[in-house]
């Protein structure tokens, strides 16, 4: 089985972009937690946490977050 590293790189880039776009609207702790998951390649967990935080604070999800979710088969 071959791993498509470019696919995962795209997902990580989209998630980091989304986090940057909402960084001023989220707490430092939430940003640090999402970043930690991204740094360890836990993209699904990072996606779930970021969407939870944004939904809880009633912040619109950035398009890059939706795109990352679609690439992982996790979007709504």
N, CA, C and O of each residue as an XYZ file, in Angstrom:
304
protein
N       0.841     -1.172      0.000
C       0.000      0.000      0.000
C       0.893      1.244      0.000
O       1.840      1.352      0.779
N       0.568      2.165     -0.882
C       1.332      3.395     -1.001
C       0.555      4.545     -0.370
O      -0.646      4.702     -0.591
N       1.258      5.334      0.411
C       0.642      6.489      1.056
C       0.860      7.708      0.168
O       1.983      7.992     -0.250
N      -0.209      8.416     -0.112
C      -0.133      9.635     -0.925
C       0.162     10.813     -0.006
O      -0.754     11.450      0.513
N       1.429     11.094      0.187
C       1.857     12.159      1.103
C       1.301     13.518      0.688
O       0.991     14.349      1.541
N       1.173     13.748     -0.623
C       0.654     15.038     -1.111
C      -0.774     15.269     -0.626
O      -1.158     16.398     -0.321
N      -1.558     14.193     -0.556
C      -2.939     14.304     -0.083
C      -2.962     14.814      1.365
O      -3.727     15.716      1.705
N      -2.118     14.227      2.199
C      -2.054     14.642      3.603
C      -1.475     16.046      3.748
O      -1.895     16.810      4.617
N      -0.518     16.378      2.902
C       0.043     17.739      2.926
C      -1.031     18.770      2.592
O      -1.089     19.836      3.205
N      -1.878     18.448      1.620
C      -2.984     19.352      1.248
C      -3.943     19.550      2.417
O      -4.362     20.670      2.707
N      -4.280     18.457      3.079
C      -5.196     18.533      4.222
C      -4.587     19.391      5.327
O      -5.257     20.249      5.901
N      -3.319     19.151      5.616
C      -2.664     19.934      6.668
C      -2.634     21.419      6.314
O      -2.900     22.266      7.166
N      -2.317     21.732      5.082
C      -2.280     23.125      4.640
C      -3.649     23.790      4.791
O      -3.742     24.924      5.261
N      -4.706     23.086      4.392
C      -6.062     23.626      4.510
C      -6.455     23.859      5.967
O      -7.061     24.878      6.299
N      -6.107     22.914      6.826
C      -6.449     23.057      8.246
C      -5.678     24.202      8.895
O      -6.236     24.958      9.690
N      -4.415     24.326      8.562
C      -3.619     25.430      9.121
C      -4.131     26.778      8.612
O      -4.151     27.759      9.355
N      -4.542     26.823      7.353
C      -5.112     28.053      6.804
C      -6.394     28.423      7.543
O      -6.603     29.581      7.905
N      -7.245     27.430      7.761
C      -8.497     27.677      8.481
C      -8.215     28.192      9.888
O      -8.858     29.135     10.349
N      -7.265     27.582     10.557
C      -6.923     28.006     11.910
C      -6.411     29.449     11.916
O      -6.751     30.227     12.807
N      -5.613     29.795     10.942
C      -5.109     31.168     10.834
C      -6.252     32.156     10.629
O      -6.261     33.237     11.217
N      -7.208     31.781      9.796
C      -8.321     32.679      9.492
C      -9.200     32.983     10.709
O      -9.792     34.059     10.794
N      -9.284     32.048     11.641
C     -10.148     32.248     12.818
C      -9.342     32.483     14.091
O      -9.899     32.473     15.189
N      -8.059     32.690     13.952
C      -7.182     32.767     15.131
C      -7.542     33.898     16.091
O      -7.379     33.753     17.302
N      -8.021     35.005     15.573
C      -8.358     36.118     16.460
C      -9.697     35.917     17.166
O     -10.018     36.637     18.111
N     -10.465     34.952     16.715
C     -11.783     34.696     17.302
C     -11.784     33.496     18.247
O     -12.800     33.201     18.876
N     -10.659     32.809     18.348
C     -10.574     31.621     19.197
C      -9.542     31.846     20.294
O      -8.679     32.717     20.183
N      -9.641     31.055     21.346
C      -8.719     31.211     22.476
C      -7.344     30.639     22.126
O      -7.204     29.789     21.247
N      -6.352     31.129     22.836
C      -4.998     30.622     22.645
C      -4.901     29.141     22.948
O      -4.171     28.409     22.279
N      -5.628     28.704     23.941
C      -5.615     27.282     24.320
C      -6.178     26.427     23.188
O      -5.609     25.387     22.856
N      -7.289     26.856     22.596
C      -7.881     26.100     21.480
C      -6.929     26.073     20.288
O      -6.744     25.031     19.660
N      -6.331     27.210     19.980
C      -5.381     27.256     18.859
C      -4.197     26.337     19.117
O      -3.760     25.613     18.223
N      -3.679     26.366     20.341
C      -2.544     25.506     20.689
C      -2.905     24.031     20.579
O      -2.111     23.227     20.089
N      -4.104     23.676     21.035
C      -4.532     22.279     20.962
C      -4.657     21.809     19.518
O      -4.187     20.726     19.169
N      -5.295     22.629     18.677
C      -5.439     22.262     17.259
C      -4.062     22.163     16.612
O      -3.798     21.224     15.860
N      -3.190     23.116     16.895
C      -1.835     23.100     16.333
C      -1.073     21.857     16.763
O      -0.354     21.257     15.963
N      -1.225     21.469     18.017
C      -0.548     20.271     18.517
C      -0.998     19.033     17.752
O      -0.171     18.202     17.376
N      -2.301     18.901     17.518
C      -2.797     17.763     16.741
C      -2.261     17.800     15.315
O      -1.892     16.762     14.765
N      -2.214     18.978     14.717
C      -1.678     19.100     13.363
C      -0.200     18.723     13.323
O       0.247     18.033     12.406
N       0.550     19.177     14.313
C       1.982     18.875     14.365
C       2.256     17.382     14.461
O       3.315     16.911     14.048
N       1.303     16.644     15.003
C       1.461     15.198     15.155
C       0.715     14.394     14.089
O       0.589     13.174     14.197
N       0.224     15.086     13.060
C      -0.434     14.393     11.951
C      -1.819     13.868     12.270
O      -2.336     13.009     11.555
N      -2.426     14.368     13.329
C      -3.767     13.946     13.738
C      -4.797     14.887     13.106
O      -5.453     15.661     13.803
N      -4.927     14.810     11.793
C      -5.743     15.769     11.052
C      -7.233     15.630     11.347
O      -7.943     16.633     11.424
N      -7.703     14.430     11.509
C      -9.113     14.226     11.823
C      -9.480     14.799     13.187
O     -10.534     15.416     13.341
N      -8.617     14.596     14.169
C      -8.867     15.124     15.509
C      -8.800     16.652     15.481
O      -9.620     17.325     16.104
N      -7.818     17.195     14.755
C      -7.699     18.650     14.631
C      -8.945     19.235     13.977
O      -9.448     20.273     14.406
N      -9.440     18.569     12.940
C     -10.656     19.020     12.246
C     -11.850     19.002     13.195
O     -12.597     19.977     13.281
N     -12.025     17.902     13.896
C     -13.157     17.768     14.822
C     -13.105     18.823     15.921
O     -14.126     19.427     16.249
N     -11.933     19.046     16.485
C     -11.806     20.037     17.553
C     -12.089     21.445     17.026
O     -12.819     22.208     17.658
N     -11.521     21.787     15.882
C     -11.731     23.129     15.343
C     -13.193     23.357     14.980
O     -13.731     24.431     15.253
N     -13.842     22.378     14.375
C     -15.260     22.556     14.044
C     -16.101     22.666     15.316
O     -17.056     23.443     15.361
N     -15.756     21.900     16.342
C     -16.480     21.983     17.616
C     -16.351     23.382     18.213
O     -17.344     23.978     18.629
N     -15.130     23.900     18.252
C     -14.885     25.229     18.821
C     -15.647     26.296     18.044
O     -16.292     27.160     18.639
N     -15.576     26.237     16.731
C     -16.252     27.238     15.912
C     -17.763     27.149     16.060
O     -18.440     28.171     16.168
N     -18.289     25.942     16.064
C     -19.739     25.773     16.221
C     -20.205     26.254     17.595
O     -21.251     26.893     17.712
N     -19.433     25.948     18.621
C     -19.795     26.362     19.979
C     -19.824     27.885     20.106
O     -20.665     28.440     20.813
N     -18.904     28.549     19.421
C     -18.837     30.007     19.478
C     -19.641     30.677     18.367
O     -19.621     31.898     18.216
N     -20.336     29.868     17.607
C     -21.165     30.344     16.498
C     -20.361     31.182     15.505
O     -20.780     32.262     15.089
N     -19.196     30.652     15.140
C     -18.316     31.276     14.159
C     -18.442     30.471     12.868
O     -18.382     29.241     12.885
N     -18.615     31.172     11.755
C     -18.718     30.487     10.469
C     -17.431     29.730     10.160
O     -16.327     30.211     10.416
N     -17.602     28.541      9.607
C     -16.449     27.743      9.213
C     -15.851     28.309      7.926
O     -16.577     28.547      6.961
N     -14.537     28.527      7.904
C     -13.901     29.026      6.685
C     -13.984     27.982      5.559
O     -14.053     26.783      5.830
N     -13.977     28.432      4.317
C     -14.014     27.493      3.185
C     -12.879     26.468      3.224
O     -13.072     25.321      2.821
N     -11.719     26.861      3.694
C     -10.598     25.918      3.756
C     -10.866     24.789      4.748
O     -10.391     23.670      4.552
N     -11.612     25.066      5.799
C     -11.969     24.017      6.752
C     -12.950     23.040      6.114
O     -12.834     21.827      6.286
N     -13.907     23.577      5.385
C     -14.858     22.714      4.674
C     -14.139     21.851      3.634
O     -14.457     20.673      3.471
N     -13.174     22.439      2.936
C     -12.419     21.689      1.920
C     -11.611     20.563      2.563
O     -11.545     19.458      2.024
N     -11.002     20.841      3.705
C     -10.250     19.797      4.418
C     -11.179     18.669      4.838
O     -10.839     17.494      4.695
N     -12.348     19.024      5.354
C     -13.318     18.021      5.750
C     -13.761     17.154      4.578
O     -13.921     15.942      4.726
N     -13.957     17.762      3.430
C     -14.358     17.005      2.244
C     -13.249     16.051      1.818
O     -13.526     14.909      1.450
N     -12.002     16.500      1.860
C     -10.874     15.635      1.487
C     -10.753     14.426      2.422
O     -10.274     13.364      2.025
N     -11.198     14.611      3.675
C     -11.133     13.507      4.639
C     -12.430     12.719      4.725
O     -12.516     11.733      5.457
N     -13.451     13.157      3.969
C     -14.748     12.484      4.039
C     -15.481     12.769      5.333
O     -16.284     11.954      5.788
N     -15.206     13.934      5.937
C     -15.781     14.259      7.246
C     -16.665     15.477      7.221
O     -17.114     15.915      8.281
N     -16.938     16.043      6.072
C     -17.727     17.291      6.038
C     -19.206     17.002      6.170
O     -19.678     15.895      5.912
N     -19.930     18.049      6.587
C     -21.373     17.887      6.764
C     -22.126     18.195      5.492
O     -23.354     18.108      5.466
